[in-house]
Amino acid sequence: MKILKDSILMNSIMKIRSLVMLMVIICPTIKLNAQELNCKVKISHTQVQGTNTSVFETLENAINEFMNNRAWTNTNYSQNEKIECNMNITVKQYSEAENRFVGDLLFQLIRPVYNSTYSTTVFSMRDESFNFNYKEYDPLEFNETSMNDNLTAMLAFYAYLFIGLDMDTFSPMGGTEVLQKAINIVDNAQNLGDGGWKAFGNDRNRNAIINDYMENSMEPLRDFMYKYHRLGLDMMSEDTEAARKTITESIELLNAAHANKSLSMLPQIFTDFKRDEIVNIYKGHGEQEEKIKVYTILSNLNASQHSEWNKIKK
């Protein structure tokens, strides 16, 4: 994170992360929590019949502790600064004899909006290859350089993804160093044997998501992250018209990312979970020319949501 960048405005956003680092330097006696995440983990196992449910409860507790009780970076976070995220795991198959879990993960990264009670979804997607082995009460241990467990590799990947994406919304490409750790996990997990890690295996898998996001040609997408959230949503309470125009400019960046790499699914994924939010920003607000521009871009990026984008023009 670029410390004190845009500091005048950041000072007002719930003790922005970079400002806390300054507090640590000035007031080393202040005790802060190092952990970055406030991650709510839920495991659904209704599809699995005839199994002792204690293993799912134990696993849920273990994942909660793994995500939330570990310091993933060197940045200090106070309790009310922690990054909000949800991980909803659905177990579709479970073999007690093999300690094998087959399922998927629906995750969501959430960010508060300045001077409001509103929170925005920064990223959300379903990982359809959330498969792993876990024996009840075994400790979850993770080593970045020696990776031999798929569960902890996936959890660490998402921890770094959440933190890095959150940082990108507060300063331009502010999460680069953390997101590189997610790439390193992908590289080191190639021999684990489970799905989600291979290049070209799936255009929405973990490999595709992080490598597309960090590719040089997709820099407009990362610019979108900062401009849309920090200069757009965060400024709505101060100057709604100017903030909306900035959001329009950020949507043009999303379109530029799509033009640079048309096969990437990221621009479409962003419009999927940002759909209702974007519609509400423009519906009944703004100049018609601006609304038509946004409608045209979004229809090109995600034609499946055409009926929703139509609401923008009203």
C-alpha atoms as a printed R data frame, in Angstrom:
    type eleno elety resid chain resno       x       y       z
1   ATOM     1    CA   MET     A     1   0.000   0.000   0.000
2   ATOM     2    CA   LYS     A     2   1.301   3.471  -0.820
3   ATOM     3    CA   ILE     A     3   1.372   5.080   2.626
4   ATOM     4    CA   LEU     A     4  -0.435   8.421   2.958
5   ATOM     5    CA   LYS     A     5  -1.301   8.597  -0.746
6   ATOM     6    CA   ASP     A     6  -4.425  10.707  -1.067
7   ATOM     7    CA   SER     A     7  -3.985  11.183   2.694
8   ATOM     8    CA   ILE     A     8  -6.398  14.093   3.194
9   ATOM     9    CA   LEU     A     9  -9.371  11.991   2.085
10  ATOM    10    CA   MET     A    10  -8.106   8.695   3.463
11  ATOM    11    CA   ASN     A    11  -7.922  10.217   6.932
12  ATOM    12    CA   SER     A    12 -11.723  10.174   7.027
13  ATOM    13    CA   ILE     A    13 -12.324   6.567   5.884
14  ATOM    14    CA   MET     A    14 -12.560   4.433   8.986
15  ATOM    15    CA   LYS     A    15  -8.865   4.863   9.924
16  ATOM    16    CA   ILE     A    16  -7.655   3.888   6.484
17  ATOM    17    CA   ARG     A    17  -5.097   1.093   6.455
18  ATOM    18    CA   SER     A    18  -2.077   3.187   5.540
19  ATOM    19    CA   LEU     A    19  -2.756   5.686   8.322
20  ATOM    20    CA   VAL     A    20  -2.556   2.935  10.907
21  ATOM    21    CA   MET     A    21   1.000   2.224   9.778
22  ATOM    22    CA   LEU     A    22   1.834   5.864  10.568
23  ATOM    23    CA   MET     A    23   0.286   5.462  14.032
24  ATOM    24    CA   VAL     A    24   2.498   2.462  14.667
25  ATOM    25    CA   ILE     A    25   5.575   4.510  13.785
26  ATOM    26    CA   ILE     A    26   4.554   7.535  15.870
27  ATOM    27    CA   CYS     A    27   3.029   5.640  18.798
28  ATOM    28    CA   PRO     A    28   4.732   2.266  19.067
29  ATOM    29    CA   THR     A    29   3.076   1.622  22.422
30  ATOM    30    CA   ILE     A    30  -0.375   1.431  20.818
31  ATOM    31    CA   LYS     A    31  -1.359  -2.213  20.579
32  ATOM    32    CA   LEU     A    32  -2.997  -3.146  17.291
33  ATOM    33    CA   ASN     A    33  -4.207  -6.437  15.904
34  ATOM    34    CA   ALA     A    34  -2.019  -7.703  13.084
35  ATOM    35    CA   GLN     A    35  -4.632  -9.926  11.467
36  ATOM    36    CA   GLU     A    36  -6.122  -8.441   8.310
37  ATOM    37    CA   LEU     A    37  -9.284 -10.459   7.772
38  ATOM    38    CA   ASN     A    38 -12.705 -10.699   9.326
39  ATOM    39    CA   CYS     A    39 -13.769 -13.679   7.282
40  ATOM    40    CA   LYS     A    40 -17.071 -15.424   7.932
41  ATOM    41    CA   VAL     A    41 -16.822 -19.082   6.955
42  ATOM    42    CA   LYS     A    42 -19.876 -21.290   6.590
43  ATOM    43    CA   ILE     A    43 -20.009 -24.922   5.517
44  ATOM    44    CA   SER     A    44 -23.171 -26.456   4.099
45  ATOM    45    CA   HIS     A    45 -23.309 -30.248   4.063
46  ATOM    46    CA   THR     A    46 -26.996 -30.944   3.448
47  ATOM    47    CA   GLN     A    47 -26.145 -32.882   0.286
48  ATOM    48    CA   VAL     A    48 -24.127 -35.388   2.327
49  ATOM    49    CA   GLN     A    49 -26.234 -38.010   4.065
50  ATOM    50    CA   GLY     A    50 -25.464 -40.541   6.815
51  ATOM    51    CA   THR     A    51 -22.292 -38.869   8.110
52  ATOM    52    CA   ASN     A    52 -21.307 -37.679  11.556
53  ATOM    53    CA   THR     A    53 -21.713 -33.903  11.233
54  ATOM    54    CA   SER     A    54 -18.981 -33.102  13.768
55  ATOM    55    CA   VAL     A    55 -16.314 -33.233  11.064
56  ATOM    56    CA   PHE     A    56 -17.996 -30.348   9.219
57  ATOM    57    CA   GLU     A    57 -18.272 -28.276  12.378
58  ATOM    58    CA   THR     A    58 -14.636 -28.944  13.234
59  ATOM    59    CA   LEU     A    59 -13.570 -28.025   9.711
60  ATOM    60    CA   GLU     A    60 -15.609 -24.812   9.751
61  ATOM    61    CA   ASN     A    61 -13.963 -23.726  13.003
62  ATOM    62    CA   ALA     A    62 -10.516 -24.654  11.724
63  ATOM    63    CA   ILE     A    63 -10.933 -22.610   8.536
64  ATOM    64    CA   ASN     A    64 -12.290 -19.628  10.475
65  ATOM    65    CA   GLU     A    65  -9.218 -19.694  12.715
66  ATOM    66    CA   PHE     A    66  -6.841 -20.201   9.796
67  ATOM    67    CA   MET     A    67  -8.208 -17.209   7.880
68  ATOM    68    CA   ASN     A    68  -8.705 -14.806  10.781
69  ATOM    69    CA   ASN     A    69  -6.001 -15.556  13.342
70  ATOM    70    CA   ARG     A    70  -3.035 -15.346  10.995
71  ATOM    71    CA   ALA     A    71  -1.074 -12.230   9.996
72  ATOM    72    CA   TRP     A    72  -0.838 -12.482   6.209
73  ATOM    73    CA   THR     A    73   1.166  -9.278   5.666
74  ATOM    74    CA   ASN     A    74   3.360  -6.887   7.628
75  ATOM    75    CA   THR     A    75   0.610  -4.250   7.732
76  ATOM    76    CA   ASN     A    76  -1.100  -3.743  11.091
77  ATOM    77    CA   TYR     A    77  -4.895  -3.619  11.111
78  ATOM    78    CA   SER     A    78  -7.048  -2.484  14.016
79  ATOM    79    CA   GLN     A    79 -10.257  -4.361  14.756
80  ATOM    80    CA   ASN     A    80 -12.567  -1.984  12.869
81  ATOM    81    CA   GLU     A    81 -10.238  -1.899   9.852
82  ATOM    82    CA   LYS     A    82 -10.342  -5.607   9.179
83  ATOM    83    CA   ILE     A    83 -11.334  -6.665   5.690
84  ATOM    84    CA   GLU     A    84 -14.810  -8.179   5.496
85  ATOM    85    CA   CYS     A    85 -15.218 -11.326   3.448
86  ATOM    86    CA   ASN     A    86 -17.474 -14.363   3.272
87  ATOM    87    CA   MET     A    87 -16.624 -17.928   2.314
88  ATOM    88    CA   ASN     A    88 -19.601 -20.236   1.840
89  ATOM    89    CA   ILE     A    89 -18.461 -23.794   1.202
90  ATOM    90    CA   THR     A    90 -20.913 -26.377  -0.096
91  ATOM    91    CA   VAL     A    91 -19.818 -29.983   0.424
92  ATOM    92    CA   LYS     A    92 -21.357 -32.177  -2.262
93  ATOM    93    CA   GLN     A    93 -19.510 -35.405  -1.496
94  ATOM    94    CA   TYR     A    94 -17.585 -36.650   1.521
95  ATOM    95    CA   SER     A    95 -15.670 -39.883   2.041
96  ATOM    96    CA   GLU     A    96 -14.879 -40.567   5.680
97  ATOM    97    CA   ALA     A    97 -12.579 -43.433   4.727
98  ATOM    98    CA   GLU     A    98 -10.480 -41.204   2.462
99  ATOM    99    CA   ASN     A    99 -11.031 -37.927   4.362
100 ATOM   100    CA   ARG     A   100 -12.057 -36.511   0.992
101 ATOM   101    CA   PHE     A   101 -14.280 -33.459   0.437
102 ATOM   102    CA   VAL     A   102 -15.715 -32.480  -2.952
103 ATOM   103    CA   GLY     A   103 -17.570 -29.190  -3.249
104 ATOM   104    CA   ASP     A   104 -17.537 -25.572  -4.304
105 ATOM   105    CA   LEU     A   105 -16.877 -22.191  -2.735
106 ATOM   106    CA   LEU     A   106 -18.897 -19.003  -3.108
107 ATOM   107    CA   PHE     A   107 -16.797 -16.110  -1.852
108 ATOM   108    CA   GLN     A   108 -17.438 -12.408  -1.437
109 ATOM   109    CA   LEU     A   109 -15.136  -9.503  -0.609
110 ATOM   110    CA   ILE     A   110 -16.894  -6.503   0.948
111 ATOM   111    CA   ARG     A   111 -15.751  -2.908   1.433
112 ATOM   112    CA   PRO     A   112 -17.375  -0.051   3.386
113 ATOM   113    CA   VAL     A   113 -18.188   3.138   1.490
114 ATOM   114    CA   TYR     A   114 -17.006   6.409   3.030
115 ATOM   115    CA   ASN     A   115 -19.490   8.421   5.089
116 ATOM   116    CA   SER     A   116 -22.352   5.972   4.627
117 ATOM   117    CA   THR     A   117 -23.840   2.812   6.056
118 ATOM   118    CA   TYR     A   118 -23.507   1.169   2.646
119 ATOM   119    CA   SER     A   119 -21.019  -1.591   1.860
120 ATOM   120    CA   THR     A   120 -20.088  -2.584  -1.676
121 ATOM   121    CA   THR     A   121 -19.059  -5.965  -3.033
122 ATOM   122    CA   VAL     A   122 -15.515  -5.646  -4.372
123 ATOM   123    CA   PHE     A   123 -15.355  -9.165  -5.802
124 ATOM   124    CA   SER     A   124 -17.525 -12.259  -5.750
125 ATOM   125    CA   MET     A   125 -17.370 -15.543  -7.597
126 ATOM   126    CA   ARG     A   126 -17.931 -19.269  -7.295
127 ATOM   127    CA   ASP     A   127 -14.947 -21.638  -7.240
128 ATOM   128    CA   GLU     A   128 -16.369 -24.896  -8.586
129 ATOM   129    CA   SER     A   129 -13.272 -26.960  -7.773
130 ATOM   130    CA   PHE     A   130 -13.037 -26.593  -4.014
131 ATOM   131    CA   ASN     A   131 -11.882 -30.157  -3.382
132 ATOM   132    CA   PHE     A   132  -9.469 -31.300  -0.677
133 ATOM   133    CA   ASN     A   133  -8.527 -33.854   1.960
134 ATOM   134    CA   TYR     A   134  -8.992 -33.141   5.649
135 ATOM   135    CA   LYS     A   135  -8.903 -35.408   8.671
136 ATOM   136    CA   GLU     A   136 -10.864 -34.187  11.662
137 ATOM   137    CA   TYR     A   137  -8.743 -32.324  14.233
138 ATOM   138    CA   ASP     A   138  -5.660 -32.257  12.022
139 ATOM   139    CA   PRO     A   139  -4.046 -28.794  12.231
140 ATOM   140    CA   LEU     A   140  -4.170 -26.572   9.148
141 ATOM   141    CA   GLU     A   141  -0.571 -25.734   8.330
142 ATOM   142    CA   PHE     A   142   0.672 -23.648   5.426
143 ATOM   143    CA   ASN     A   143   4.131 -23.202   3.945
144 ATOM   144    CA   GLU     A   144   4.454 -20.907   0.924
145 ATOM   145    CA   THR     A   145   7.579 -22.600  -0.396
146 ATOM   146    CA   SER     A   146   6.682 -26.230   0.312
147 ATOM   147    CA   MET     A   147   3.084 -26.798  -0.668
148 ATOM   148    CA   ASN     A   148   1.584 -30.248  -0.115
149 ATOM   149    CA   ASP     A   149  -1.965 -29.570   1.071
150 ATOM   150    CA   ASN     A   150  -4.667 -28.341  -1.286
151 ATOM   151    CA   LEU     A   151  -6.991 -26.973   1.392
152 ATOM   152    CA   THR     A   152  -4.478 -24.612   2.985
153 ATOM   153    CA   ALA     A   153  -3.128 -23.631  -0.443
154 ATOM   154    CA   MET     A   154  -6.615 -22.575  -1.543
155 ATOM   155    CA   LEU     A   155  -7.330 -20.742   1.710
156 ATOM   156    CA   ALA     A   156  -4.019 -18.853   1.563
157 ATOM   157    CA   PHE     A   157  -4.660 -17.972  -2.084
158 ATOM   158    CA   TYR     A   158  -8.002 -16.408  -1.206
159 ATOM   159    CA   ALA     A   159  -6.572 -14.614   1.826
160 ATOM   160    CA   TYR     A   160  -3.996 -12.878  -0.356
161 ATOM   161    CA   LEU     A   161  -6.575 -12.240  -3.080
162 ATOM   162    CA   PHE     A   162  -8.937 -10.564  -0.595
163 ATOM   163    CA   ILE     A   163  -6.231  -8.380   0.922
164 ATOM   164    CA   GLY     A   164  -4.669  -7.411  -2.414
165 ATOM   165    CA   LEU     A   165  -7.963  -6.516  -4.078
166 ATOM   166    CA   ASP     A   166  -8.999  -4.473  -1.058
167 ATOM   167    CA   MET     A   167  -5.699  -2.568  -1.220
168 ATOM   168    CA   ASP     A   168  -6.245  -1.876  -4.926
169 ATOM   169    CA   THR     A   169  -9.467  -0.032  -4.067
170 ATOM   170    CA   PHE     A   170  -7.651   2.370  -1.721
171 ATOM   171    CA   SER     A   171  -4.588   3.255  -3.798
172 ATOM   172    CA   PRO     A   172  -3.654   2.693  -7.462
173 ATOM   173    CA   MET     A   173  -2.403  -0.878  -7.778
174 ATOM   174    CA   GLY     A   174  -1.778  -0.805  -4.040
175 ATOM   175    CA   GLY     A   175  -2.141  -4.565  -3.667
176 ATOM   176    CA   THR     A   176   0.590  -5.585  -6.122
177 ATOM   177    CA   GLU     A   177   2.970  -7.090  -3.569
178 ATOM   178    CA   VAL     A   178   0.239  -9.104  -1.855
179 ATOM   179    CA   LEU     A   179  -1.329 -10.260  -5.115
180 ATOM   180    CA   GLN     A   180   2.072 -11.518  -6.236
181 ATOM   181    CA   LYS     A   181   1.933 -13.897  -3.279
182 ATOM   182    CA   ALA     A   182  -1.316 -15.293  -4.700
183 ATOM   183    CA   ILE     A   183   0.451 -15.859  -8.026
184 ATOM   184    CA   ASN     A   184   3.286 -17.617  -6.203
185 ATOM   185    CA   ILE     A   185   0.775 -19.985  -4.597
186 ATOM   186    CA   VAL     A   186  -0.701 -20.802  -8.000
187 ATOM   187    CA   ASP     A   187   2.776 -21.538  -9.354
188 ATOM   188    CA   ASN     A   188   3.722 -23.720  -6.371
189 ATOM   189    CA   ALA     A   189   0.414 -25.595  -6.381
190 ATOM   190    CA   GLN     A   190   0.735 -26.984  -9.896
191 ATOM   191    CA   ASN     A   191   1.658 -30.457  -8.647
192 ATOM   192    CA   LEU     A   192  -1.040 -30.815  -6.007
193 ATOM   193    CA   GLY     A   193  -3.260 -32.736  -8.389
194 ATOM   194    CA   ASP     A   194  -6.557 -30.984  -7.630
195 ATOM   195    CA   GLY     A   195  -8.464 -28.738 -10.026
196 ATOM   196    CA   GLY     A   196  -8.364 -24.959 -10.171
197 ATOM   197    CA   TRP     A   197  -4.626 -24.434 -10.451
198 ATOM   198    CA   LYS     A   198  -3.884 -25.222 -14.082
199 ATOM   199    CA   ALA     A   199  -3.510 -22.646 -16.837
200 ATOM   200    CA   PHE     A   200  -6.158 -22.995 -19.553
201 ATOM   201    CA   GLY     A   201  -8.058 -25.481 -17.419
202 ATOM   202    CA   ASN     A   202 -10.967 -23.107 -16.915
203 ATOM   203    CA   ASP     A   203 -11.399 -19.416 -17.733
204 ATOM   204    CA   ARG     A   204 -12.791 -18.795 -14.226
205 ATOM   205    CA   ASN     A   205 -10.427 -20.904 -12.140
206 ATOM   206    CA   ARG     A   206  -7.897 -19.561  -9.627
207 ATOM   207    CA   ASN     A   207  -5.087 -19.546 -12.174
208 ATOM   208    CA   ALA     A   208  -7.089 -17.575 -14.731
209 ATOM   209    CA   ILE     A   209  -8.442 -15.053 -12.227
210 ATOM   210    CA   ILE     A   210  -5.141 -13.978 -10.668
211 ATOM   211    CA   ASN     A   211  -3.044 -14.128 -13.841
212 ATOM   212    CA   ASP     A   212  -5.598 -12.188 -15.873
213 ATOM   213    CA   TYR     A   213  -5.950  -9.590 -13.147
214 ATOM   214    CA   MET     A   214  -2.187  -9.062 -12.872
215 ATOM   215    CA   GLU     A   215  -1.452  -9.099 -16.607
216 ATOM   216    CA   ASN     A   216  -0.059  -5.806 -17.948
217 ATOM   217    CA   SER     A   217  -2.745  -5.566 -20.617
218 ATOM   218    CA   MET     A   218  -5.391  -5.646 -17.862
219 ATOM   219    CA   GLU     A   219  -4.045  -2.607 -16.008
220 ATOM   220    CA   PRO     A   220  -7.200  -0.646 -16.944
221 ATOM   221    CA   LEU     A   221  -9.129  -3.129 -14.783
222 ATOM   222    CA   ARG     A   222  -6.938  -2.369 -11.788
223 ATOM   223    CA   ASP     A   223  -7.319   1.351 -12.510
224 ATOM   224    CA   PHE     A   224 -11.078   0.724 -12.511
225 ATOM   225    CA   MET     A   225 -10.847  -0.795  -9.036
226 ATOM   226    CA   TYR     A   226  -9.342   2.374  -7.577
227 ATOM   227    CA   LYS     A   227 -11.316   4.916  -9.564
228 ATOM   228    CA   TYR     A   228 -14.699   3.244  -9.123
229 ATOM   229    CA   HIS     A   229 -14.381   2.676  -5.373
230 ATOM   230    CA   ARG     A   230 -12.070   5.382  -4.018
231 ATOM   231    CA   LEU     A   231 -12.803   8.284  -6.362
232 ATOM   232    CA   GLY     A   232 -16.354   7.271  -7.209
233 ATOM   233    CA   LEU     A   233 -18.351   5.548  -4.467
234 ATOM   234    CA   ASP     A   234 -16.379   7.116  -1.608
235 ATOM   235    CA   MET     A   235 -17.085  10.594  -2.989
236 ATOM   236    CA   MET     A   236 -20.830  10.136  -3.460
237 ATOM   237    CA   SER     A   237 -21.615  11.807  -0.134
238 ATOM   238    CA   GLU     A   238 -19.620  14.918  -1.044
239 ATOM   239    CA   ASP     A   239 -20.526  15.491  -4.702
240 ATOM   240    CA   THR     A   240 -22.897  12.968  -6.216
241 ATOM   241    CA   GLU     A   241 -22.780  14.335  -9.754
242 ATOM   242    CA   ALA     A   242 -18.976  14.477  -9.923
243 ATOM   243    CA   ALA     A   243 -18.669  11.038  -8.323
244 ATOM   244    CA   ARG     A   244 -21.068   9.521 -10.858
245 ATOM   245    CA   LYS     A   245 -19.084  11.013 -13.743
246 ATOM   246    CA   THR     A   246 -15.947   9.443 -12.250
247 ATOM   247    CA   ILE     A   247 -17.738   6.100 -12.072
248 ATOM   248    CA   THR     A   248 -18.637   6.515 -15.753
249 ATOM   249    CA   GLU     A   249 -14.947   7.029 -16.520
250 ATOM   250    CA   SER     A   250 -14.101   3.924 -14.518
251 ATOM   251    CA   ILE     A   251 -16.612   1.854 -16.497
252 ATOM   252    CA   GLU     A   252 -14.834   3.012 -19.645
253 ATOM   253    CA   LEU     A   253 -11.655   1.558 -18.122
254 ATOM   254    CA   LEU     A   254 -13.486  -1.740 -17.665
255 ATOM   255    CA   ASN     A   255 -14.311  -1.606 -21.354
256 ATOM   256    CA   ALA     A   256 -10.660  -0.880 -22.188
257 ATOM   257    CA   ALA     A   257  -9.584  -3.972 -20.243
258 ATOM   258    CA   HIS     A   258 -12.055  -6.042 -22.251
259 ATOM   259    CA   ALA     A   259 -10.693  -4.576 -25.491
260 ATOM   260    CA   ASN     A   260  -7.144  -5.456 -24.441
261 ATOM   261    CA   LYS     A   261  -8.002  -9.057 -23.589
262 ATOM   262    CA   SER     A   262 -11.382 -10.074 -24.929
263 ATOM   263    CA   LEU     A   263 -11.073 -13.673 -23.711
264 ATOM   264    CA   SER     A   264 -10.740 -12.678 -20.060
265 ATOM   265    CA   MET     A   265 -13.895 -13.259 -18.037
266 ATOM   266    CA   LEU     A   266 -13.029 -10.652 -15.396
267 ATOM   267    CA   PRO     A   267 -14.882  -7.651 -16.901
268 ATOM   268    CA   GLN     A   268 -18.028  -9.770 -17.219
269 ATOM   269    CA   ILE     A   269 -17.631 -11.155 -13.696
270 ATOM   270    CA   PHE     A   270 -17.366  -7.635 -12.304
271 ATOM   271    CA   THR     A   271 -20.536  -6.544 -14.106
272 ATOM   272    CA   ASP     A   272 -22.359  -9.615 -12.767
273 ATOM   273    CA   PHE     A   273 -21.930  -8.762  -9.092
274 ATOM   274    CA   LYS     A   274 -21.904  -4.978  -9.605
275 ATOM   275    CA   ARG     A   275 -25.095  -5.074 -11.690
276 ATOM   276    CA   ASP     A   276 -27.674  -3.816  -9.199
277 ATOM   277    CA   GLU     A   277 -25.290  -1.243  -7.751
278 ATOM   278    CA   ILE     A   278 -24.465   0.243 -11.147
279 ATOM   279    CA   VAL     A   279 -28.110   0.312 -12.223
280 ATOM   280    CA   ASN     A   280 -29.060   2.202  -9.054
281 ATOM   281    CA   ILE     A   281 -26.274   4.747  -9.623
282 ATOM   282    CA   TYR     A   282 -27.721   5.762 -13.009
283 ATOM   283    CA   LYS     A   283 -31.411   4.900 -12.904
284 ATOM   284    CA   GLY     A   284 -33.234   8.226 -12.668
285 ATOM   285    CA   HIS     A   285 -29.959  10.147 -12.372
286 ATOM   286    CA   GLY     A   286 -27.532  11.863 -14.711
287 ATOM   287    CA   GLU     A   287 -27.630  13.112 -18.269
288 ATOM   288    CA   GLN     A   288 -29.107  10.875 -20.934
289 ATOM   289    CA   GLU     A   289 -25.919  10.936 -23.006
290 ATOM   290    CA   GLU     A   290 -23.957   9.579 -20.064
291 ATOM   291    CA   LYS     A   291 -26.571   6.922 -19.347
292 ATOM   292    CA   ILE     A   292 -26.557   5.761 -22.975
293 ATOM   293    CA   LYS     A   293 -22.747   5.497 -22.894
294 ATOM   294    CA   VAL     A   294 -22.820   3.325 -19.772
295 ATOM   295    CA   TYR     A   295 -25.678   1.210 -21.129
296 ATOM   296    CA   THR     A   296 -23.796   0.580 -24.386
297 ATOM   297    CA   ILE     A   297 -20.574  -0.432 -22.638
298 ATOM   298    CA   LEU     A   298 -22.273  -2.769 -20.185
299 ATOM   299    CA   SER     A   299 -24.407  -4.385 -22.874
300 ATOM   300    CA   ASN     A   300 -21.228  -5.115 -24.801
301 ATOM   301    CA   LEU     A   301 -19.464  -6.525 -21.741
302 ATOM   302    CA   ASN     A   302 -22.341  -8.626 -20.478
303 ATOM   303    CA   ALA     A   303 -25.198  -9.102 -22.913
304 ATOM   304    CA   SER     A   304 -26.859 -11.655 -20.617
305 ATOM   305    CA   GLN     A   305 -27.873  -8.770 -18.312
306 ATOM   306    CA   HIS     A   306 -29.393  -6.712 -21.135
307 ATOM   307    CA   SER     A   307 -32.805  -6.341 -19.472
308 ATOM   308    CA   GLU     A   308 -31.129  -4.939 -16.341
309 ATOM   309    CA   TRP     A   309 -28.925  -2.532 -18.270
310 ATOM   310    CA   ASN     A   310 -32.076  -1.173 -19.931
311 ATOM   311    CA   LYS     A   311 -33.091   0.258 -16.552
312 ATOM   312    CA   ILE     A   312 -30.102   2.614 -16.698
313 ATOM   313    CA   LYS     A   313 -31.726   4.590 -19.503
314 ATOM   314    CA   LYS     A   314 -34.853   5.375 -17.461
